[in-house]
Amino acid sequence: MDFLTTQQTFELYDKFVIANYTRQPLVIVRGQGSYVWDADGKRYLDLFSGWAVTGLGHCHPKLVAAIKDQADTLLFMANHLYTQPQARLAQLVSENSFGGKCFFCNSGAEANEAALKLARLATPKEKYKTITFEHSFHGRTFGAISATAQSKYHQGFQPLLAGFTYLPLNDLDAVLAAVDDETCAILVEPIQGEGGVNFATPEFLTGLRELCDDRGLILIFDEVQTGVGRTGKMFAYQHTGVVPDVMTLAKHLGGGVAIGCLEAKPEVAAYLKPGTHASTFGGNCIAAAAGCAVMETILADHLLENTNRLGAYAMTRLREFQQRQPKITAVRGVGLMIGVELAMGGAEVVKKCLAKGLLTNCTHDTVLRLMPPLTISQAELDEGIAILESALSEV
Ligand SMILES: Cc1ncc(COP(=O)(O)O)c(C=O)c1O
């Protein structure tokens, strides 16, 4: 596709692609490891991984080989039959988490839709309400935006799906007061990503677990962004030991191939019977083979260790930087999911970084978010932090 110039690509987008994204003016044509290249040959260090998708870096040889091999063998077979990659991926997810059963779909929003439906099926029929938390993000489909407690995502789409109650994160008393006989589920991100890298405390998650056990509610953890190694454990809930009834995954599970997954404890999963839910492409051979390669590579190449070591290193470097740079008000994170809170809007910093050859992101207006590949080296992190320092000093 490199027969298009940058300008020609922009023109085709202008004419034929709906302008629903704010895009940086860059056409990326190639990626390798922690770097990507634009159509004019300029190299960029990618410390964002496309919203935490390319966690093995770009074009990891094991992932590419698995996709090519599967494409040569069987490209697609629908869910009226069985396929080997889907079976293997479900086993990998289950055996590396809480022993649940999996339903596969194609995105994080779809995984959350499936979770919301499952919570209704698995509880008495008068129960339909779900509690979610301020600054959460669960996706863009109707159920998912209704669950998302940020009004900016609701504009123009009211009335939303009924039954969602939004409460402050880490306020257990508010949750205890809000649960009633019609509540079926609590949906929470163990660490909010889009909301600005905010942690649910272990005490809060423990309290939610106890409440769900007492009141027969389904506890759903949205690990779409935190899952599959990002935080230095395979799944973020493993930092606290609080086990959900249902967990949703997407993003890094496919390493760049579209996938979504819901895992539920077997007794909850049993409610998703034939006819209740489905997806044509869910768990398709290519996506599932990619998922297997991602999880197997994390395990075989000890990438969780790299994530923990270099995550701690990056946090130390960034906190030293914070001492010299008053524009930084906080640095928080775990593993390679890091938020740098600024005393100002971050959009200009992201633009400056881009001009200097660094891909990063700003969320919640003021939080620079770094989510480098789990394969990153210390030298690459140093390079990225140096660019960030120089960009911040210039805005
Ligand atoms: C925590 C969380 N849940 C759900 C989603 C939605 O995922 P998708 O864009 O794949 O639908 C996102 C996307 O950023 C997310 O961060």
The ligand as a Gaussian input file, in Angstrom:
#p B3LYP/6-31G(d) Opt

LIG

0 1
 C      -11.474000      -0.579000      30.306000
 C      -12.027000      -0.584000      28.914000
 N      -13.166000      -1.265000      28.658000
 C      -13.681000      -1.319000      27.413000
 C      -13.099000      -0.662000      26.362000
 C      -13.701000      -0.730000      24.997000
 O      -12.923000      -1.554000      24.199000
 P      -13.131000      -1.557000      22.598000
 O      -12.660000      -0.235000      22.094000
 O      -12.295000      -2.703000      22.128000
 O      -14.581000      -1.779000      22.367000
 C      -11.923000       0.074000      26.595000
 C      -11.269000       0.815000      25.491000
 O      -10.457000       1.668000      25.679000
 C      -11.375000       0.108000      27.890000
 O      -10.260000       0.789000      28.165000

